[in-house]
C-alpha cells in the first residue's frame, strides 16, 4: 500500500471534523505523525522504516566488483550507501530523493554534529520530498564520523548522507 498526498489530505479532512489534536500512525514501512498547529492547520512528520540491507563482500573483504570501485548498480539505496562506506563505517542513506536538511527547521541546531553519539533510532537528518519531511534515523548505534552533504543540498535516493562509526 502506498500512502499518497491525496490520502494524507483525506486523513487531515477527517481529523478536522474530530476533536483530536494529533494522530500517530505506524506500519512496518513508515510512521506518520500529524499534530494540530496553533493556527488550526496541521504539521506532519513522516519516517521511512526500512530494514537495513547488506552487500556481500569478496573473500578479501572488499565489495565483490572489478576495477576496485564498488558496483552499486541494481542494488537498493541503503545497500548502495553501504557499498560506498569506508571499512568499519556504516552509511546513513537517503530513503528518498529530495533536499537534505541537518536541522528540524531553519535557524535550529543541527540534529547531530561530527563526534556525537547516536542510537539506531536517533533522527540525524530530514529529507524533504514533495513538501513532506522524512526523518532519517542513524540506523546503527555509534558516533557520527562524517557528514557527507551540505545543508539544503539535493540528494538522490540511496546516497550516503553521513557515516557512523558503529559501537564495538
C-alpha positions in Angstrom: 0.0 0.0 0.0 1.4 3.4 -1.0 0.3 6.4 1.0 -0.3 9.3 -1.4 -0.6 13.1 -0.8 -4.3 12.7 -1.5 -4.6 10.0 1.2 -2.9 12.4 3.7 -5.3 15.2 2.6 -8.3 12.8 3.2 -6.9 11.9 6.7 -6.5 15.6 7.5 -10.0 16.4 6.4 -11.3 13.7 8.6 -9.2 14.9 11.6 -10.5 18.5 11.1 -14.0 17.2 11.9 -12.9 15.5 15.1 -11.8 16.9 18.5 -8.4 15.2 18.4 -5.1 17.3 18.3 -2.8 14.5 16.9 -2.6 11.3 15.1 0.3 8.8 15.2 0.2 6.1 12.5 2.9 3.4 12.3 3.1 0.5 9.9 6.0 -1.9 9.2 7.1 0.5 6.3 6.5 4.0 7.7 5.5 6.2 10.6 3.3 9.3 10.1 2.7 11.8 12.9 0.2 14.7 12.4 -0.3 17.4 15.0 -2.8 20.3 15.0 -0.9 23.6 14.9 -1.9 26.7 17.0 -3.4 28.4 13.9 -5.7 25.4 13.2 -3.6 23.9 10.4 -1.6 20.7 10.7 2.1 19.8 10.9 3.3 16.5 9.5 6.3 14.3 10.2 7.0 11.0 8.4 9.7 8.5 8.8 10.6 5.6 6.5 11.1 2.4 8.5 13.1 0.3 6.1 15.1 -2.8 7.0 18.9 -2.4 6.6 20.4 -4.1 3.5 23.9 -5.6 3.2 26.4 -6.0 0.4 28.2 -9.3 0.1 32.0 -8.8 0.3 34.6 -10.8 -1.7 36.9 -13.1 0.3 39.4 -10.3 0.8 36.8 -8.1 2.4 36.2 -5.7 -0.4 32.8 -5.4 -2.2 32.7 -8.1 -4.9 33.4 -6.0 -8.1 36.1 -5.5 -10.7 38.2 -2.3 -11.0 38.4 -1.6 -7.3 35.2 0.6 -7.1 32.1 -0.9 -5.7 29.5 -1.8 -8.3 26.3 -0.5 -6.8 24.1 -0.7 -9.9 21.0 -2.8 -9.4 21.0 -2.8 -5.6 18.8 -1.0 -3.2 19.6 2.5 -2.0 20.7 1.5 1.5 22.9 -1.2 0.1 24.4 1.2 -2.3 25.2 3.6 0.5 26.8 0.8 2.5 28.9 -0.3 -0.5 30.3 3.2 -0.7 31.2 3.4 3.1 34.8 3.1 4.1 35.8 0.0 6.1 34.4 -0.1 9.5 31.9 2.7 9.0 28.1 2.4 8.4 26.5 4.7 5.8 23.2 6.5 6.6 21.4 6.5 3.3 18.8 8.9 1.9 15.5 7.0 2.0 14.1 9.1 -0.9 15.3 11.7 -3.4 14.9 15.2 -2.0 16.6 18.0 -0.1 18.8 17.1 2.8 18.4 19.1 6.0 20.6 18.8 9.1 18.1 20.6 11.4 14.4 20.4 12.1 13.8 24.0 10.9 15.8 27.0 9.7 17.9 28.5 12.4 17.6 25.5 14.7 20.6 23.5 15.9 21.5 20.5 13.7 20.2 17.1 14.8 23.8 15.9 15.1 27.4 17.0 14.8 30.5 15.0 13.9 31.6 13.1 17.0 28.0 12.9 18.5 26.9 9.6 19.9 23.7 8.2 18.3 21.5 5.2 18.8 19.9 3.3 15.9 16.7 5.3 16.1 18.3 8.7 16.6 17.0 11.1 14.0 20.1 12.5 12.3 18.6 14.4 9.3 15.5 15.2 7.3 15.0 14.6 3.6 12.2 16.8 2.1 10.4 15.2 -0.8 7.3 16.7 -2.3 6.8 19.0 0.7 6.9 16.1 3.1 9.6 15.9 5.7 11.0 12.4 6.1 13.0 11.8 9.2 16.2 9.8 8.7 17.4 7.6 11.6 21.0 6.7 12.2 20.2 3.0 11.7 23.1 1.9 13.9 24.4 2.9 17.3 27.8 4.6 17.3 29.4 8.0 16.7 28.9 10.4 13.7 32.2 10.2 11.8 31.4 12.4 8.8 28.5 14.4 7.3 28.7 14.0 3.5 26.3 16.7 2.2 25.8 20.3 2.8 22.6 21.5 4.5 20.0 22.2 1.8 21.7 20.1 -0.9 19.7 17.8 -3.2 20.3 14.1 -2.6 19.2 11.1 -4.8 17.7 8.1 -3.1 20.3 5.8 -1.6 23.0 8.5 -1.5 25.2 8.5 1.6 24.2 11.4 3.9 26.6 10.6 6.7 28.9 7.9 8.1 28.6 6.3 11.5 31.4 4.6 13.4 29.4 1.7 14.9 29.8 0.8 18.6 32.0 -2.2 19.2 
